[in-house]
């Protein structure tokens, strides 16, 4: 995963060549992850909605609104930084979240549940946020993008579930480990294309680029640490790991196709910087995730 990050920064030509194919690569990653988990594990019992739905609403509505209030009190609400942070906090979790869970020995099926549910209600939750925090326009376009993202995720997952049922309904331990390896490897390859804006920014204005990096780490790692601290000793301790991963690893890339380029241009550097804490989470926060129950 570190090799993927370094390649994305040091090989801008390769990153630029991969960037146009990111939607297709993300869809393939979902297929691989769904194949690894299987339909039964991904959707679980209907009773999961008792904790998953409130959790997703807190993550995608309450959290960004709270963040917006804090930014407003600091006089920063209309800055590019505020736009980046609020959009990141409003987004559903990343498609590669299950891969992070696998690496950290937490339940990838829970991550798939949070991903599907969070993406399903994203058009509604983002409208609520933007009603109170009118940073951007075109709400109808956001709804369209959210529905398209949901269709892509569900469609790719169904392909993966179908292939699993057809080809490997009852994998053994070695086969499961091989599937874990394939999911993590492809997750690491995708980051090369996502880093397309960071390499040039480091050359042109390294000081400003590093400030954006710091903001990304503070938001991502801060959300993960707070989530673990709040849930580790409570009734949701068994899902504290997946929820912490979902809290700090968000799919801000959804907004790249939802918002006008003139709105997104000032924060493209943040989109690239946002990949750093996400891909370094398994290395830098491994100790944090040992504080909560893991998935056996």
C-alpha positions in Angstrom: 0.0 0.0 0.0 2.9 2.4 0.7 4.4 1.5 -2.7 1.1 2.6 -4.3 1.2 5.9 -2.5 4.8 6.5 -3.4 4.2 5.6 -7.0 1.2 8.0 -7.2 3.4 10.8 -6.0 6.6 10.0 -7.8 5.1 8.8 -11.1 2.7 11.6 -12.1 2.5 10.3 -15.7 1.3 6.9 -14.5 -1.2 8.5 -12.1 -2.6 10.7 -14.8 -3.0 7.8 -17.1 -4.9 5.7 -14.5 -7.1 8.6 -13.3 -9.7 8.3 -16.1 -10.3 4.7 -15.3 -10.9 5.1 -11.5 -14.6 4.5 -11.7 -14.1 1.2 -13.4 -11.3 0.2 -11.0 -13.5 1.0 -8.0 -16.2 -1.2 -9.5 -13.8 -4.1 -9.9 -12.6 -3.6 -6.3 -16.2 -3.9 -5.1 -16.6 -7.1 -7.2 -13.5 -8.6 -5.6 -14.6 -7.6 -2.1 -18.1 -8.9 -2.5 -16.6 -12.2 -3.9 -14.5 -12.4 -0.7 -17.4 -11.7 1.7 -20.4 -13.4 0.1 -24.0 -12.2 0.2 -24.9 -13.7 3.5 -22.1 -12.1 5.3 -22.5 -8.7 3.7 -26.2 -8.1 4.4 -26.5 -9.9 7.7 -29.6 -9.8 9.9 -32.2 -7.2 9.4 -31.7 -6.3 13.1 -28.4 -4.7 12.2 -30.4 -1.7 11.1 -31.0 -0.9 14.8 -27.4 0.2 15.1 -26.2 0.7 11.5 -28.9 3.2 10.4 -28.5 5.6 13.4 -24.7 5.3 13.1 -24.7 6.2 9.4 -27.0 9.2 10.1 -24.7 10.4 12.8 -21.7 10.0 10.5 -23.2 11.6 7.4 -25.5 14.3 8.9 -24.7 15.1 12.5 -21.0 15.1 12.1 -20.6 17.4 9.1 -23.2 19.8 10.6 -21.2 19.9 13.9 -18.0 20.5 11.9 -19.6 23.3 10.0 -20.7 25.0 13.2 -17.1 24.8 14.5 -15.8 26.2 11.3 -18.3 29.0 11.4 -17.3 29.9 14.9 -13.7 30.0 13.7 -14.6 32.3 10.8 -13.5 29.7 8.2 -16.9 28.4 6.9 -16.5 30.0 3.4 -12.9 28.9 2.9 -11.7 26.1 0.6 -10.6 24.2 3.7 -14.2 24.3 5.1 -15.6 23.1 1.8 -13.1 20.2 1.8 -13.7 19.1 5.4 -17.5 19.4 5.3 -17.7 17.4 2.0 -15.4 14.7 3.3 -17.5 14.4 6.5 -20.7 14.2 4.4 -19.6 11.4 2.2 -20.3 7.7 2.7 -17.4 5.4 3.5 -15.0 4.4 0.8 -15.5 1.3 -1.4 -12.2 -0.1 -0.2 -13.2 0.0 3.4 -13.7 -3.8 3.5 -10.0 -4.1 2.5 -8.9 -2.0 5.4 -11.1 -4.1 7.7 -9.4 -7.3 6.4 -5.9 -5.9 7.1 -6.8 -4.8 10.6 -8.7 -8.1 11.4 -12.1 -6.5 11.7 -15.3 -7.7 10.0 -15.3 -6.8 6.3 -19.0 -7.8 6.1 -19.9 -5.0 8.5 -18.0 -2.6 6.3 -19.9 -3.7 3.3 -23.2 -3.2 5.2 -22.2 0.3 6.2 -21.0 1.1 2.6 -24.3 0.0 1.0 -26.5 1.7 3.6 -24.5 4.9 3.6 -24.5 5.1 -0.1 -28.2 4.3 -0.3 -29.2 7.2 1.9 -26.4 9.6 0.7 -28.7 11.6 -1.7 -30.9 12.4 1.3 -28.2 13.0 3.9 -26.2 15.3 1.7 -29.3 17.3 0.9 -29.9 17.9 4.6 -26.3 19.0 5.1 -26.3 21.4 2.1 -29.7 22.8 3.3 -28.0 24.1 6.5 -24.5 24.6 4.9 -25.1 26.0 1.5 -21.6 25.7 0.3 -22.5 24.5 -3.2 -25.4 24.4 -5.6 -27.0 21.9 -8.0 -28.7 19.7 -5.4 -30.6 17.8 -8.1 -27.2 16.8 -9.6 -26.0 15.5 -6.3 -29.1 13.3 -6.0 -28.4 11.9 -9.4 -24.8 11.2 -8.6 -25.7 9.6 -5.3 -28.2 7.3 -7.0 -25.7 6.4 -9.8 -23.1 5.6 -7.1 -25.6 3.4 -5.3 -26.5 1.6 -8.6 -22.8 1.0 -9.3 -22.0 -0.3 -5.9 -25.0 -2.6 -5.7 -24.5 -3.8 -9.3 -20.9 -4.6 -8.7 -21.6 -6.3 -5.4 -24.3 -8.5 -7.0 -21.7 -9.6 -9.6 -19.3 -10.5 -6.9 -21.9 -12.3 -4.8 -23.1 -14.3 -7.9 -19.5 -15.3 -8.8 -18.9 -16.4 -5.2 -22.0 -18.6 -5.1 -21.1 -20.1 -8.5 -17.4 -20.6 -8.2 -16.5 -20.8 -4.5 -19.5 -21.2 -2.2 -17.5 -22.8 0.7 -13.9 -21.5 0.6 -11.3 -23.0 2.9 -8.8 -21.0 5.0 -6.1 -20.8 2.3 -8.7 -19.7 -0.3 -10.0 -17.0 2.0 -6.5 -15.7 2.6 -5.9 -15.6 -1.1 -9.0 -13.6 -1.6 -8.0 -11.2 1.2 -4.6 -10.7 -0.6 -6.3 -10.0 -3.9 -8.6 -7.4 -2.4 -5.8 -5.6 -0.6 -3.5 -5.7 -3.6 -6.1 -4.1 -5.9 -6.9 -1.6 -3.3 -3.2 -0.6 -3.2 -3.1 -0.2 -7.0 -6.1 2.1 -7.2 -4.4 4.7 -5.0 -1.9 5.5 -7.8 -4.6 7.2 -9.9 -6.1 9.0 -6.8 -2.8 10.7 -6.1 -2.7 12.5 -9.4 -2.9 16.1 -7.9 -0.4 15.7 -5.0 2.8 15.1 -6.9 2.6 18.4 -8.9 1.4 20.4 -5.8 4.4 19.2 -3.8 6.7 20.6 -6.5 5.0 23.9 -7.0 4.1 24.8 -3.4 5.3 22.2 -0.9 4.4 24.3 2.1 0.7 24.7 1.2 0.5 21.0 0.1 1.8 19.9 3.5 -0.8 22.0 5.3 -3.5 20.2 3.2 -1.9 16.9 4.2 -2.0 17.9 7.9 -5.7 18.8 7.6 -6.5 15.4 6.0 -4.7 13.5 8.7 -6.3 15.5 11.5 -9.8 14.9 10.2 -9.4 11.2 9.3 -7.3 10.0 12.3 -9.3 12.3 14.7 -12.6 10.8 13.6 -11.3 7.3 14.0 -9.8 7.9 17.4 -12.9 9.6 18.7 -15.2 6.8 17.4 -13.1 4.1 19.1 -13.0 6.1 22.4 -16.8 6.6 22.4 -17.7 3.0 21.4 -15.0 0.8 22.8 -16.6 0.2 26.2 -20.3 0.5 25.2 -23.0 -1.7 23.7 -21.6 -1.2 20.2 -18.1 -2.3 21.1 -18.4 -5.3 18.7 -18.8 -2.9 15.7 -16.5 -0.1 17.0 -13.8 -1.1 14.6 -15.9 -1.0 11.4 -17.6 2.2 12.5 -14.3 3.9 13.2 -13.0 2.9 9.8 -16.2 4.2 8.2 -16.0 7.5 10.2 -12.5 8.3 9.1 -12.4 6.9 5.6 -14.9 8.7 3.3 -15.5 8.7 -0.4 -15.0 12.4 -1.2 -14.3 11.4 -4.8 -18.1 11.2 -5.2 -18.2 14.9 -5.4 -15.8 15.1 -8.3 -18.6 14.1 -10.6 -21.4 15.9 -8.7 -20.1 19.4 -8.5 -18.9 21.9 -11.0 -15.2 21.9 -11.7 -14.8 25.5 -10.6 -16.1 24.6 -7.1 -13.9 21.4 -6.8 -10.7 22.9 -8.4 -9.6 24.7 -5.1 -9.8 21.4 -3.1 -8.5 18.9 -5.6 -5.3 18.9 -3.6 -7.3 17.8 -0.6 -8.8 14.9 -2.5 -5.3 13.7 -3.2 -4.1 14.3 0.4 -7.1 12.5 1.7 -5.7 9.3 0.4 -2.7 9.4 2.6 -4.3 8.9 6.0 -6.7 6.3 4.6 -4.0 4.2 3.1 -1.7 4.6 6.1 -4.5 3.7 8.6 -3.5 0.0 8.8 0.1 0.9 9.6 -0.2 4.0 11.8 -3.4 3.1 13.7 -3.0 -0.6 14.1 -2.6 -0.1 17.9 -5.8 1.9 18.1 -7.8 -0.9 16.4 -6.4 -3.5 18.9 -8.4 -1.7 21.6 -11.7 -3.0 20.3 -12.9 -6.5 19.5 -11.6 -7.9 16.3 -13.3 -10.3 13.9 -12.3 -13.9 14.1 
